[in-house]
Amino acid sequence: MNPESNQSMNETVAKLMLKQLETWGVKRIYGVVGDAIIGLMDEMAKQNTIQFIAVKHESVAAMMASAEAKLTGRLGVCLATMGPGLGNLLNGLGDAYLDKVPVLAITGQAPTQKIGTDYKQYIDQQELIKPLAEYTTLVTHQNSVTDLLVKAMNTSLIKGTVSHLSIPKDLFEMKSSAKIYREAKIIQGQTFIDKKELQNVVAVMKTAKKPMILAGVGAKNSVGDIEALAKVWGAGILVSLGAKGFFNDASENLLGGIGQGGNPHAKQLFQQSDVVLLIGNLWWPEGYVPQHARIIQIEIAKENIGKGIPVELGVVGAAEMIVPQLTESFRNDSATNDWMTQVYTAKEKWANENEQEGLQSSQPLHPSRIVRAIENNVHEDAIIALDTGDVTVWFNRNFRSKKQQIIFSGEWRTMGFGLPAALAAKLCYPEKQVVAVVGDGGIEMTLADLLTAVKYKLNIVVIIFNNHALQMERDKMIASGSNEMGVDLTNPDFIKMAEACFWKGYHIKDESELDHTLKKAFLNEGPTLISVETAPVIHPETKG
């Protein structure tokens, strides 16, 4: 990283921070204004390169930053005041931290002479955020600001994690002689793995009689290669929810998802597998996986090899570099026909059952029927922001993807993620159709930010599965024989609320309205909310 030779000296800390962020390609900052960051806001108002997205709650700001990082691979940035501002950011930062995406949080702090005192809102912010940030520090001198900012950004981008800076309120307006640093252009040193280094991997793979591939988010750039490998190796392909949109549901060897909401016939098949190849996947759903299989993992980050998974062999590198070489090693081999017959049988059986599930007619509407209507009407390249809850498992079970990109809260699994993620998606990709698929419990956590869509003219569609309950928790209470308590929701009239926030609103009670209403909603020029009366159906794989 080299400092810019023509950078002006003695600018304010706030101005230098914005210049440094701009130099590294930051296009927007999500946040809520507070007293401790007024100096930064003042400088932000004087420039038009970085857009400030003012949201209603800091948790939404952090979730939007996380969503941007997931969608683009670039640094997501959120901003808040000291104390409660940072406290509110933590939920969204937890999502970024556990899903391993690059997010930078900037928060104000007490004036330098008040740090450590009984000053209002003061808390040791480094201790508060420590469990959710790889790097966090307090900036104590105006001339160190860009050094620390670059260190934080580098940490987030290289490690795929959360970094955090606390800036004392008075520091923003101080003059600084700090330099602006250009972002280093990374050249991948190793673009090829010698076949000799993969000999042990190929040898284990060739012992397989019942091979399976489990692909995750890291498989995004190698879908065709994985399909080719599966064909010559004679393997079924399973995917995590994060990879669901990468593979076309019609792909020959694709069985679909695994875990709750996946292909229900894949579990038994997967448990029979004797060799499993994990590609860009860190998720190992207990109860669905083989106990005695030999496991090989391809992962871009060395530190992720074997995390919670009994891996025998780990290969560090990009899947798109490694998978074709593995495929080449099987060119003269023949796949195990008996095993592939089982794979195709399980695929076809679930395809037929899934088709029928999506045709179910009831009032209120069955969740599978709603998912099928979304599938039939959404654009092939849409971005679908999926909330956490009962809606997640029904969507995973019944949605047959084409080219859609699906974004969700993976490991943190926070409710309320759907709307913020959709807002960020539309800001990042204004040309794309963006749909949030949410439960009534999840959307109620972030309803205030319906107004954010209006403020920034974000044409998104929000579809609410309105079953008047925290349905997943209710299902688990029923399955375990527990008393039901705290799961009934007192819902507002979502349509009146949408209209009060200048959205177009539709309320669907009958199946005859479903497809027609979705078609109208997707043609609207402004933000649109659809509330669908949803039957409180217990998901088939619910466990107590």
Backbone torsions as a table, in degrees:
resi	resn	phi	psi	omega
1	MET	NA	120.5	-179.9
2	ASN	-108.0	140.2	176.9
3	PRO	-69.2	148.9	176.4
4	GLU	-66.8	129.1	-175.3
5	SER	-72.5	-27.3	-174.5
6	ASN	-104.4	18.8	-177.7
7	GLN	-74.3	140.3	-178.0
8	SER	-76.6	144.6	-178.0
9	MET	-92.0	160.2	173.1
10	ASN	59.4	45.6	168.9
11	GLU	-90.0	167.1	175.6
12	THR	-70.9	157.5	176.7
13	VAL	-56.5	-43.7	-178.7
14	ALA	-60.4	-44.7	-178.7
15	LYS	-65.7	-41.1	179.7
16	LEU	-65.8	-37.8	177.5
17	MET	-60.9	-44.6	-179.8
18	LEU	-66.7	-38.2	176.7
19	LYS	-63.9	-40.0	-179.5
20	GLN	-67.2	-42.5	177.7
21	LEU	-63.8	-41.7	178.8
22	GLU	-62.6	-41.4	-179.3
23	THR	-61.1	-30.4	-179.8
24	TRP	-94.3	12.5	170.5
25	GLY	87.3	12.4	177.8
26	VAL	-70.3	128.2	-176.3
27	LYS	-105.7	-23.1	-178.6
28	ARG	-153.2	154.0	176.1
29	ILE	-127.9	130.2	-179.6
30	TYR	-99.2	135.1	179.7
31	GLY	-177.6	-177.4	175.3
32	VAL	-127.9	131.6	-177.3
33	VAL	-71.9	140.8	175.6
34	GLY	-148.5	167.5	-173.6
35	ASP	-55.3	-41.0	-172.6
36	ALA	-75.1	-7.5	-179.5
37	ILE	-120.5	14.6	-178.4
38	ILE	-58.8	-36.6	179.4
39	GLY	-61.5	-37.8	177.7
40	LEU	-72.6	-38.0	179.0
41	MET	-63.9	-36.7	179.2
42	ASP	-60.3	-44.7	178.6
43	GLU	-70.2	-34.2	-179.7
44	MET	-64.8	-33.1	179.7
45	ALA	-69.0	-18.6	-177.3
46	LYS	-89.9	-4.3	-177.7
47	GLN	-128.4	165.3	-179.0
48	ASN	-133.6	19.0	179.7
49	THR	-86.5	-43.8	177.9
50	ILE	-102.4	125.2	-178.4
51	GLN	-89.2	132.0	173.6
52	PHE	-93.8	123.1	179.0
53	ILE	-101.8	104.6	-177.9
54	ALA	-83.7	115.2	179.9
55	VAL	-107.5	178.3	-174.5
56	LYS	-91.7	-18.1	-177.7
57	HIS	-149.0	138.7	-176.2
58	GLU	-61.3	-32.0	177.4
59	SER	-58.3	-40.0	177.1
60	VAL	-64.3	-39.9	179.1
61	ALA	-59.2	-45.6	-178.8
62	ALA	-69.4	-37.3	177.3
63	MET	-65.8	-36.9	177.7
64	MET	-66.9	-40.0	177.1
65	ALA	-63.4	-41.2	178.0
66	SER	-64.1	-43.4	179.6
67	ALA	-62.4	-42.8	178.4
68	GLU	-60.3	-43.2	179.6
69	ALA	-63.8	-39.4	178.5
70	LYS	-65.2	-40.0	-175.4
71	LEU	-76.4	-35.6	-170.5
72	THR	-110.5	-21.9	-173.1
73	GLY	79.2	-4.5	178.7
74	ARG	-88.7	173.2	-179.4
75	LEU	-71.9	126.4	170.3
76	GLY	-94.8	140.4	-175.4
77	VAL	-127.9	132.6	175.0
78	CYS	-128.8	156.8	-170.6
79	LEU	-139.6	137.4	178.8
80	ALA	-153.1	166.3	175.7
81	THR	-77.7	-179.8	-178.0
82	MET	-73.9	168.5	172.4
83	GLY	61.2	-111.1	-178.2
84	PRO	-62.7	-26.0	176.2
85	GLY	-61.0	-50.0	176.9
86	LEU	-65.7	-40.4	178.9
87	GLY	-55.6	-40.5	179.7
88	ASN	-73.4	-25.9	177.4
89	LEU	-68.6	-24.9	-166.2
90	LEU	-57.8	-37.0	-177.9
91	ASN	-61.1	-48.7	179.0
92	GLY	-67.8	-33.5	177.7
93	LEU	-68.2	-32.5	175.1
94	GLY	-61.1	-38.4	177.9
95	ASP	-62.7	-47.1	-179.7
96	ALA	-64.9	-40.7	-176.3
97	TYR	-65.3	-47.6	-177.3
98	LEU	-76.1	-27.4	176.9
99	ASP	-90.6	3.7	170.5
100	LYS	58.2	55.3	176.3
101	VAL	-123.1	151.7	-173.2
102	PRO	-78.7	111.7	177.7
103	VAL	-133.5	135.8	174.8
104	LEU	-111.1	125.6	174.4
105	ALA	-106.7	129.5	176.2
106	ILE	-116.4	127.2	177.7
107	THR	-130.6	147.9	171.7
108	GLY	-69.3	168.8	176.2
109	GLN	-147.4	168.3	179.1
110	ALA	-56.7	153.3	174.7
111	PRO	-53.2	151.4	-172.0
112	THR	-53.7	-39.5	-177.0
113	GLN	-76.1	-7.9	-179.1
114	LYS	-106.5	-3.2	-179.0
115	ILE	-65.5	129.4	-178.8
116	GLY	90.2	-3.3	-179.5
117	THR	-97.1	-170.2	177.2
118	ASP	-89.3	28.3	179.8
119	TYR	-60.1	145.1	179.9
120	LYS	-51.4	138.3	176.1
121	GLN	64.5	2.7	-176.5
122	TYR	-72.4	135.8	170.1
123	ILE	-153.6	153.9	175.6
124	ASP	-70.2	98.1	-173.4
125	GLN	-69.7	-25.6	178.2
126	GLN	-66.4	-39.0	176.6
127	GLU	-69.5	-37.5	-177.8
128	LEU	-63.6	-41.1	-173.1
129	ILE	-94.8	-7.5	-171.4
130	LYS	-49.4	-44.0	-178.4
131	PRO	-65.7	-16.5	-173.3
132	LEU	-117.1	11.9	-178.8
133	ALA	-138.9	132.9	176.5
134	GLU	-70.5	-31.8	-178.0
135	TYR	-142.3	132.4	175.6
136	THR	-149.9	138.5	178.5
137	THR	-152.8	160.1	174.4
138	LEU	-99.2	124.9	176.9
139	VAL	-78.4	119.5	-174.3
140	THR	-110.4	-8.7	179.8
141	HIS	-142.5	140.5	-174.5
142	GLN	-63.9	-27.7	-177.0
143	ASN	-83.4	-6.3	179.6
144	SER	-99.6	2.5	-168.2
145	VAL	-62.8	-45.5	-177.5
146	THR	-75.7	-31.1	174.4
147	ASP	-58.3	-45.9	-177.9
148	LEU	-73.5	-35.6	178.1
149	LEU	-64.5	-43.6	178.4
150	VAL	-65.4	-40.2	177.8
151	LYS	-60.8	-42.4	179.3
152	ALA	-64.8	-46.5	-179.0
153	MET	-64.1	-42.7	178.5
154	ASN	-60.4	-43.9	179.7
155	THR	-59.6	-45.9	-179.4
156	SER	-64.2	-46.0	-174.6
157	LEU	-72.4	-39.4	-176.9
158	ILE	-76.1	-40.0	-174.9
159	LYS	-97.4	-8.9	-176.3
160	GLY	62.7	67.5	-172.0
161	THR	-156.4	-178.1	178.9
162	VAL	-95.9	135.6	169.9
163	SER	-125.0	160.5	-173.0
164	HIS	-149.3	138.2	172.6
165	LEU	-123.0	132.4	168.6
166	SER	-99.1	129.3	-179.4
167	ILE	-120.4	116.5	176.2
168	PRO	-55.9	142.6	-174.8
169	LYS	-52.9	-44.3	-175.7
170	ASP	-74.5	-18.7	-176.7
171	LEU	-68.6	-31.7	-176.6
172	PHE	-56.2	-34.6	-174.6
173	GLU	-95.3	-2.6	179.1
174	MET	-74.2	148.2	175.0
175	LYS	-76.9	142.9	-176.9
176	SER	-136.5	148.2	174.8
177	SER	-105.1	17.3	-180.0
178	ALA	-62.4	149.7	-178.9
179	LYS	-95.5	154.6	174.7
180	ILE	-92.8	133.2	-177.9
181	TYR	-109.7	133.9	172.7
182	ARG	-73.9	150.9	177.5
183	GLU	-75.8	134.0	178.2
184	ALA	-67.2	137.1	175.2
185	LYS	-87.7	114.1	-175.6
186	ILE	-84.3	124.7	173.4
187	ILE	-106.5	120.1	-178.8
188	GLN	-63.9	117.6	-176.1
189	GLY	-67.8	-36.9	-177.0
190	GLN	-114.0	111.3	-179.9
191	THR	-106.6	0.6	-177.3
192	PHE	-150.5	134.7	173.4
193	ILE	-103.1	126.0	-179.9
194	ASP	-60.3	140.8	-178.6
195	LYS	-57.2	-30.2	179.8
196	LYS	-62.1	-33.1	-179.1
197	GLU	-73.3	-16.7	179.3
198	LEU	-101.8	5.1	-176.4
199	GLN	-59.9	-43.2	-179.6
200	ASN	-65.4	-37.0	178.9
201	VAL	-64.3	-48.7	-179.7
202	VAL	-62.4	-39.5	-179.7
203	ALA	-61.0	-42.7	178.2
204	VAL	-67.6	-42.3	179.8
205	MET	-60.8	-35.1	-177.7
206	LYS	-76.1	-9.1	173.1
207	THR	-80.7	-10.9	-171.2
208	ALA	-72.1	134.2	168.5
209	LYS	-104.9	-23.1	-177.8
210	LYS	-137.1	69.8	-175.4
211	PRO	-80.2	148.7	175.4
212	MET	-138.7	148.5	173.7
213	ILE	-114.6	130.7	174.6
214	LEU	-116.2	111.7	-174.1
215	ALA	-105.7	140.5	178.1
216	GLY	-122.4	-160.0	-175.7
217	VAL	-58.9	-33.3	-178.8
218	GLY	-69.9	-3.1	178.4
219	ALA	-91.3	3.7	-172.1
220	LYS	-52.3	-41.4	-174.4
221	ASN	-95.2	11.7	-175.9
222	SER	-134.9	26.8	-175.7
223	VAL	-59.2	-50.4	179.8
224	GLY	-61.6	-39.4	178.5
225	ASP	-63.8	-40.8	180.0
226	ILE	-66.0	-41.4	177.6
227	GLU	-62.1	-39.2	178.9
228	ALA	-66.9	-41.8	178.5
229	LEU	-63.7	-43.8	-179.9
230	ALA	-59.0	-36.6	-177.6
231	LYS	-68.4	-47.1	-176.7
232	VAL	-78.2	-28.1	-180.0
233	TRP	-83.3	-22.3	-177.0
234	GLY	77.7	45.4	-175.3
235	ALA	-115.5	147.4	167.5
236	GLY	-81.1	155.1	178.3
237	ILE	-115.7	126.8	171.8
238	LEU	-116.0	152.2	-177.9
239	VAL	-132.4	148.9	168.9
240	SER	-74.7	165.6	179.1
241	LEU	-58.3	-37.1	-179.3
242	GLY	-63.6	-25.3	-179.3
243	ALA	-98.9	0.8	-174.3
244	LYS	-57.3	-40.3	-177.3
245	GLY	-78.0	-11.4	-178.4
246	PHE	-76.9	-33.2	-176.2
247	PHE	-102.5	134.6	173.3
248	ASN	-70.2	134.3	-177.0
249	ASP	-56.8	-26.1	-178.5
250	ALA	-81.0	-4.8	-179.2
251	SER	-52.9	133.3	-165.3
252	GLU	-56.0	-46.2	-174.6
253	ASN	-96.3	3.8	-175.9
254	LEU	-80.2	119.9	176.4
255	LEU	-88.2	-22.7	-178.4
256	GLY	111.0	-151.6	-176.4
257	GLY	-84.7	164.5	174.6
258	ILE	-125.5	156.9	-175.5
259	GLY	91.5	-178.9	-178.3
260	GLN	-60.4	125.1	-178.4
261	GLY	97.5	-7.7	179.2
262	GLY	-87.8	-165.8	176.9
263	ASN	-64.2	114.8	-175.7
264	PRO	-66.1	-18.2	179.8
265	HIS	-91.3	-7.4	-178.7
266	ALA	-77.8	-27.6	-176.1
267	LYS	-57.2	-54.4	-177.5
268	GLN	-62.0	-38.9	179.8
269	LEU	-66.5	-45.2	-178.8
270	PHE	-62.7	-38.9	-178.9
271	GLN	-66.4	-18.8	176.6
272	GLN	-84.4	-14.3	-172.5
273	SER	-60.0	141.3	179.3
274	ASP	-104.5	-21.3	173.6
275	VAL	-137.5	128.6	179.7
276	VAL	-119.9	130.2	174.6
277	LEU	-106.3	113.2	176.2
278	LEU	-90.2	129.1	-179.4
279	ILE	-126.1	109.9	178.6
280	GLY	58.9	35.6	-174.4
281	ASN	-133.0	130.8	178.1
282	LEU	-113.0	2.7	-173.6
283	TRP	-97.9	127.9	-177.3
284	TRP	-133.7	87.2	-170.2
285	PRO	-71.8	105.3	-179.6
286	GLU	-55.2	139.8	180.0
287	GLY	92.8	-12.2	-179.6
288	TYR	-117.3	-7.0	-168.2
289	VAL	-108.7	158.9	177.5
290	PRO	-69.1	146.5	-178.2
291	GLN	-90.0	-25.4	-171.4
292	HIS	-126.3	15.5	-179.7
293	ALA	-74.0	153.3	171.1
294	ARG	-85.1	129.3	-170.5
295	ILE	-118.1	129.4	176.9
296	ILE	-116.6	135.5	-177.8
297	GLN	-124.5	128.0	171.4
298	ILE	-105.1	122.1	-173.4
299	GLU	-148.5	136.8	-177.0
300	ILE	-69.0	-30.1	-177.5
301	ALA	-109.1	122.9	-176.8
302	LYS	-58.0	-37.3	-176.3
303	GLU	-67.4	-14.2	-179.7
304	ASN	-91.3	-6.5	179.4
305	ILE	-67.7	125.2	174.6
306	GLY	77.2	12.5	179.7
307	LYS	-71.2	102.4	178.3
308	GLY	72.2	9.5	-177.2
309	ILE	-130.5	132.0	-178.0
310	PRO	-75.9	74.6	-173.9
311	VAL	-81.9	133.8	175.0
312	GLU	-89.2	-44.3	-179.9
313	LEU	-130.2	132.7	176.9
314	GLY	-118.0	136.3	177.8
315	VAL	-120.5	120.2	-178.6
316	VAL	-93.8	121.9	178.8
317	GLY	156.8	173.5	-179.7
318	ALA	-75.3	137.1	-178.7
319	ALA	-58.8	-38.3	-177.5
320	GLU	-66.4	-17.6	177.1
321	MET	-88.5	-36.0	-170.4
322	ILE	-91.3	-43.0	-173.1
323	VAL	-58.1	-44.3	179.2
324	PRO	-58.7	-33.6	178.7
325	GLN	-69.2	-35.8	175.6
326	LEU	-65.9	-41.6	179.2
327	THR	-59.3	-43.0	-179.1
328	GLU	-60.1	-30.9	-179.1
329	SER	-72.2	-12.4	-177.3
330	PHE	-111.5	10.2	-173.7
331	ARG	-58.6	-35.5	-175.4
332	ASN	-99.4	8.7	-179.7
333	ASP	-97.9	161.0	176.1
334	SER	-114.9	140.2	-177.7
335	ALA	-70.9	156.1	178.4
336	THR	-77.2	109.0	-172.0
337	ASN	-65.1	-40.6	-178.6
338	ASP	-60.5	-42.9	-179.1
339	TRP	-66.7	-43.1	-179.4
340	MET	-67.1	-30.2	174.8
341	THR	-61.9	-41.4	177.5
342	GLN	-65.5	-40.8	178.7
343	VAL	-61.7	-49.3	-178.0
344	TYR	-66.0	-35.3	178.4
345	THR	-64.2	-44.9	179.1
346	ALA	-64.5	-38.0	179.2
347	LYS	-64.7	-47.7	-177.2
348	GLU	-67.4	-39.0	-179.8
349	LYS	-61.8	-45.8	179.7
350	TRP	-70.5	-35.2	177.9
351	ALA	-59.2	-43.0	179.2
352	ASN	-67.3	-43.5	-179.5
353	GLU	-67.2	-40.1	179.9
354	ASN	-63.5	-41.8	178.1
355	GLU	-58.1	-43.9	-179.1
356	GLN	-69.4	-38.9	179.2
357	GLU	-59.4	-39.7	-178.7
358	GLY	-71.3	-8.1	179.8
359	LEU	-101.7	0.5	-176.0
360	GLN	-60.1	136.3	-178.5
361	SER	-113.5	126.2	178.1
362	SER	-160.3	167.7	175.0
363	GLN	-141.8	114.8	2.0
364	PRO	-59.7	168.6	-173.1
365	LEU	-74.6	142.3	177.1
366	HIS	-70.0	139.1	-179.9
367	PRO	-54.7	-37.7	-179.8
368	SER	-63.1	-36.6	179.7
369	ARG	-67.1	-37.5	178.6
370	ILE	-66.8	-44.3	178.6
371	VAL	-59.5	-41.6	-179.1
372	ARG	-64.6	-38.5	178.1
373	ALA	-64.7	-39.7	176.2
374	ILE	-61.8	-47.0	179.8
375	GLU	-57.1	-41.4	-175.9
376	ASN	-73.9	-20.4	-172.3
377	ASN	-114.6	-16.6	-176.8
378	VAL	-79.6	150.8	178.3
379	HIS	-63.8	151.2	-178.8
380	GLU	-64.4	-28.5	-178.5
381	ASP	-110.8	24.5	-179.6
382	ALA	-67.3	157.5	168.6
383	ILE	-101.3	124.8	-179.3
384	ILE	-112.3	116.7	177.5
385	ALA	-94.3	115.3	-171.6
386	LEU	-106.1	128.1	178.5
387	ASP	-81.9	174.2	-178.4
388	THR	-99.0	136.5	177.9
389	GLY	140.2	-157.2	-179.1
390	ASP	-58.7	-33.7	179.9
391	VAL	-61.7	-30.5	-178.2
392	THR	-65.3	-48.0	-174.8
393	VAL	-72.8	-33.0	176.4
394	TRP	-69.3	-41.1	178.0
395	PHE	-63.1	-46.5	179.8
396	ASN	-60.7	-37.3	-177.3
397	ARG	-69.5	-44.1	-166.5
398	ASN	-110.2	-17.1	-177.0
399	PHE	-76.7	125.2	179.6
400	ARG	-103.6	102.4	-170.0
401	SER	-76.5	156.7	173.7
402	LYS	-117.7	-84.4	177.2
403	LYS	-125.1	12.4	-175.6
404	GLN	-66.0	146.4	173.3
405	GLN	-99.8	124.6	-176.6
406	ILE	-109.2	127.5	-178.7
407	ILE	-122.7	136.4	-175.1
408	PHE	-158.2	172.7	177.0
409	SER	-89.6	104.0	-169.7
410	GLY	-76.0	-70.9	-176.1
411	GLU	-87.5	-36.3	-179.5
412	TRP	-73.0	-37.7	174.8
413	ARG	55.4	49.9	179.3
414	THR	-83.1	135.1	168.9
415	MET	-67.4	153.7	179.1
416	GLY	91.0	1.3	-175.1
417	PHE	-74.8	-27.8	-170.3
418	GLY	-58.8	-52.9	-178.0
419	LEU	-64.5	-50.9	178.3
420	PRO	-57.3	-40.4	-179.6
421	ALA	-64.3	-38.7	178.4
422	ALA	-66.0	-40.5	178.2
423	LEU	-61.2	-45.9	179.3
424	ALA	-64.9	-39.7	-179.3
425	ALA	-60.9	-41.3	-178.7
426	LYS	-70.3	-33.2	175.6
427	LEU	-66.6	-40.0	-178.6
428	CYS	-75.4	-37.0	-176.1
429	TYR	-131.6	72.9	-175.6
430	PRO	-62.1	-21.4	-178.8
431	GLU	-81.1	-11.6	-175.7
432	LYS	-92.1	151.4	168.0
433	GLN	-75.3	130.8	-178.7
434	VAL	-123.9	127.2	-177.3
435	VAL	-128.2	129.6	172.5
436	ALA	-101.0	126.0	177.5
437	VAL	-110.3	112.8	-167.5
438	VAL	-134.8	159.8	168.9
439	GLY	-92.7	165.1	179.9
440	ASP	-66.3	-35.9	177.5
441	GLY	-65.6	-39.4	-179.2
442	GLY	-69.4	-44.9	-177.3
443	ILE	-67.6	-28.7	-179.7
444	GLU	-66.7	-18.8	178.6
445	MET	-77.4	-19.5	-174.1
446	THR	-132.4	20.5	-174.9
447	LEU	-56.3	-32.8	-177.2
448	ALA	-58.5	-28.3	-177.0
449	ASP	-84.0	9.6	162.6
450	LEU	-57.7	-33.8	-178.7
451	LEU	-70.1	-24.5	177.0
452	THR	-65.5	-37.7	177.0
453	ALA	-61.5	-39.2	-179.9
454	VAL	-69.8	-44.8	-177.7
455	LYS	-57.3	-40.8	-176.0
456	TYR	-105.7	13.4	174.8
457	LYS	54.0	54.1	-177.2
458	LEU	-100.5	110.9	-177.0
459	ASN	-83.6	87.3	178.5
460	ILE	-120.5	163.0	175.8
461	VAL	-119.3	128.1	176.7
462	VAL	-110.7	124.2	179.1
463	ILE	-112.2	117.8	-176.8
464	ILE	-100.9	124.4	168.3
465	PHE	-82.2	99.6	-170.5
466	ASN	-98.1	90.5	178.7
467	ASN	-110.6	8.6	172.8
468	HIS	62.5	30.6	-178.9
469	ALA	-161.0	159.3	163.0
470	LEU	-80.5	84.2	-164.0
471	GLN	-66.3	-38.4	-179.5
472	MET	-62.6	-42.6	179.5
473	GLU	-68.7	-38.5	176.8
474	ARG	-61.7	-45.1	179.2
475	ASP	-56.7	-44.5	-178.0
476	LYS	-67.3	-35.6	176.2
477	MET	-63.9	-42.8	179.6
478	ILE	-64.8	-45.7	-176.8
479	ALA	-65.1	-32.0	-178.1
480	SER	-92.4	-2.1	-178.7
481	GLY	76.7	16.1	179.5
482	SER	-80.4	157.9	173.6
483	ASN	-71.7	138.4	177.9
484	GLU	-80.1	124.0	177.9
485	MET	-153.2	134.9	174.6
486	GLY	80.5	7.3	-176.2
487	VAL	-103.2	-13.2	176.6
488	ASP	-76.0	135.3	-179.9
489	LEU	-104.4	139.8	170.6
490	THR	-95.9	92.3	-173.0
491	ASN	-85.2	145.9	172.2
492	PRO	-78.3	175.0	167.4
493	ASP	-77.9	99.7	-173.9
494	PHE	-61.0	-31.3	-178.0
495	ILE	-70.5	-44.8	177.4
496	LYS	-63.5	-38.0	178.6
497	MET	-65.8	-42.3	177.5
498	ALA	-60.3	-46.3	-178.5
499	GLU	-65.9	-33.9	176.6
500	ALA	-66.1	-25.4	178.1
501	CYS	-97.0	14.0	175.3
502	PHE	71.3	25.5	171.8
503	TRP	-96.0	159.8	167.1
504	LYS	-86.0	135.1	-177.3
505	GLY	-126.5	142.2	176.0
506	TYR	-132.1	139.8	176.7
507	HIS	-117.0	119.3	-177.8
508	ILE	-107.0	122.0	177.1
509	LYS	-111.5	-27.1	-171.8
510	ASP	-120.6	144.8	-179.4
511	GLU	-58.0	-31.8	-178.3
512	SER	-64.2	-20.7	-179.4
513	GLU	-89.4	-14.2	-164.2
514	LEU	-64.0	-64.4	-175.2
515	ASP	-64.6	-39.5	-180.0
516	HIS	-62.0	-42.3	-178.5
517	THR	-68.8	-41.5	177.9
518	LEU	-60.8	-42.1	178.7
519	LYS	-59.3	-45.1	179.0
520	LYS	-63.3	-43.3	-177.3
521	ALA	-62.1	-40.7	-178.0
522	PHE	-71.9	-13.6	177.0
523	LEU	-93.9	-11.4	-178.9
524	ASN	-63.9	149.3	-179.1
525	GLU	-89.6	-10.2	-180.0
526	GLY	-123.6	-179.4	179.9
527	PRO	-63.8	140.5	-173.6
528	THR	-135.3	135.9	178.1
529	LEU	-118.5	134.2	178.1
530	ILE	-123.3	121.3	175.4
531	SER	-103.8	120.0	-177.9
532	VAL	-110.6	119.9	176.0
533	GLU	-63.9	116.3	-169.0
534	THR	-115.5	133.2	179.7
535	ALA	-67.3	137.7	179.9
536	PRO	-79.3	65.4	-175.4
537	VAL	-83.5	133.4	176.5
538	ILE	-75.4	126.7	-179.7
539	HIS	-62.1	137.5	-174.4
540	PRO	-58.4	-25.7	-177.1
541	GLU	-102.1	16.7	-179.3
542	THR	-65.7	133.8	176.9
543	LYS	-121.4	146.3	-180.0
544	GLY	-70.9	NA	NA
